[in-house]
Amino acid sequence: MQTIANPLLWSVFGVLVVAALLVDLLLMRHGGPHKVRFREALFWSVGWVALALAFNAWLWWWVTGHSGAEEGQRIALEFLTGYLVEKSLAVDNIFVFLLLFSYFAVPEIERQKVLIIGVLGAIVLRAVMIFAGAMLLAKFHWVLYVFGVFLLLTGVKMLLAAGKTPDLEKNPVLRWMRNHLPLTPGYHGHALAVRIDGKRWYTPLFVVMVLIAVTDLIFAVDSIPAIFAITEDPFIVLTSNVFAVLGLRAMFFLLAGVADRFHLLPYGLALVLMFIGAKMLLVDVYKIPVAWSLAVVAATLAATMVLSVMRPPRAGAA
């Protein structure tokens, strides 16, 4: 696995992520369980984006100083493109979270706890999958074509499913839990499980956390191949992924009240995945420059968001 990172870069990144998570956790605990308002979510969202951009600026400065301006620009563009792709795919992840929280009527004060556990799980899961993917690509170049076909098919599937509300009643994981686990009909505070007459019963909060974990896994399978179309450097792949995931909790509360206004965004995400899949399949024929990829992704997402505002969903639409 070839990477621009050395022990110093890995250490800076690790310290930064741990510090950011500690600040987030401590401030969340300091405020106590509460409903996150739009203003608070906006503040945190801007902060997470600023942190990612500051890290990218520092990375550009460091690489430029050690490997030249051209290499520094290339690395900075790869990080920014990867971050934008992962951030945009995280929006689709949030739509599913909104559906789960609404379906299970998760209390507002419990949503922070579920989301922070989801974020921590996503970071660990992505780290494992990224290093596994990097090792596969280092040994077997043809895996890139497998990723490309997978992303292309995923994009087509997402395009066909856009505008349709998923039926959770058909979710195999949920059906398995209902058939094999004793589940309580209501919540019991913060508890994931309770004992009733000596028997362990699992609360709806436990069910939601399991489904969040499964959702993280599914979206990681989609997003990890997508970032490898931008760069095969595991350091850039991991850092752009993690910085995108760090802002997931704040972005959830930011979009919770306005998600329906961007009803066309899933179409844009589908087109982005299809473009990235095609980019992977053409890698040995023509390597699309990173700057072009960044422009296509940004333009596609911006266009679908603007069109969503200009053409609001019909009354009664899902």
ABEGO torsion letter per residue (X at the ends): XBBABBAAAAAAAAAAAAAAAAAAAAAAAAAEBBBBBAAAAAAAAAAAAAAAAAAAAAAAAAAAAAAEAAAAAAAAAAAAAAAAAAAAAAAAAAAAAAAAAAAAGBBAAAAAAAAAAAAAAAAAAAAAAAAAAAAAAAABAAAAAAAAAAAAAAAAAAAAABGBBBBAAABAAAAAAAAABBBBABBBEABABBBBGGBBBBBAAAAAAAAAAAAAAAAAAAAAAAAAAABABAAAAAAAAAAAAAAAAAAAAAAAAAAAABAAAAAAAAAAAAAAAAAAAAAAABBBBAAAAAAAAAAAAAAAAAAAAABBBBBGBX
